[in-house]
Amino acid sequence: MTWTDVLPVVFAIFLWWFTTGLFMSVYGRPPAVLRRAFAIGTGLLIAALLGLWVTRGSDSPLAVTIAVTCGVLVWGWQVAAYYLGFITGPPLIDSPQRPNWKRSLIERFRLALTASLYHELMALGTALLLIVVTWNQPNRWGLWMYLALWLMHLSAKLNVFFGVRNFHIEVLPRELHHLAAYLTPRSSNAFFPFSVAIIGALTWMLIAQAINGGGGTGPTVGAVMVATMTALGFLEHWMLVLPLPATLWGWSIRPLPEPVEEGD
C-alpha cells in the first residue's frame, strides 16, 4: 500500500470532518451571521458547479479529486440551506397537539415530507442538473458523490421518521421543531437493517471497484473517496441507534444553542 492509496481516504475523511464542523460552527448564530455564511456558501456552490463543468472531460486523479470535492460542496450547500432554515417546505396546516396515535403512518409521513418539500425538490433538481452537466463525460465522480450523500441523507431521515434512539429535534431549524409531534422515538426500527445493508453493499461494491481498478488511476481515486464517505455514512447510521457520543463527528460539534433573534 502506497500513499496514493491512502491519500484519497484521508482527504475524504477530512472533507467529512471539516464540512461537518464548519456547519456546526455557524448553526445557532444570529440571523445576520447566518445570512452572510449562506451567501458565502452560495458562492462556493457556484464555484463547485463550475469545477464540475471544467473537470468533467478528464478522469485524471487530480480532476477526479476536484470533482468529488465539488460534489461534496454542492451537497453541503443543500444541507446548509435546509438545516439553517433557508429552504425547507411550505407551512403546515395541522395541530401539533394532536397525538400521534390519532394519525396514520401515511398521514405522518405526508406531513413530515411536506415540511421539507422545497428542500427535497431542490435536491432532486440539483441532481438532474449534475446529470446533465456530466452526461457522457469520463469524469462523473462529483455526481456519484452527490448522489451517495443524498441517498445517505434520505436514509437517515427515514430512519429518524420511523424512530431511532439518538435524534434531537434541536438539530433542525426552529421552524421545523413542530415535526417532533410526528416522530416516535424508539431504540430502532424495521427499516434500519435494510438501510444499513444497502449502504454497506454500496460501500463494498465501491471498494471492489477500487481494488480491481488498480492504484493511482482517476476512477480508483473516485471509488475510494465515495466508498470512504459511504462507510462514514454507514457508521453514522449506527450512531443513530447506539449510545455513542456525538463528539466523534467534527471538531466543532457541541450542544446546539437556540437561534438568536435579530437584535439580541
Secondary structure, 3 states (H helix, E strand, C coil): CCHHHHHHHHHHHHHHHHHHHHHHHHCCCCHHHHHHHHHHHHHHHHHHHHHHHHHCCCCCHHHHHHHHHHHHHHHHHHHHHHHCCCCCCCCCCCCCCCCHHHCCHHHHHHHHHHHCHHHHHHHHHHHHHHHHHCCCCCCCHHHHHHHHHHHHHHHHHHHHHHCCCCCCHHHCCHHHHHHHHHCCCCCCCCHHHHHHHHHHHHHHHHHHHHHHHCCCCHHHHHHHHHHHHHHHHHHHHHHCCCCCCHHHCCCCCCCCCCCCCCCC
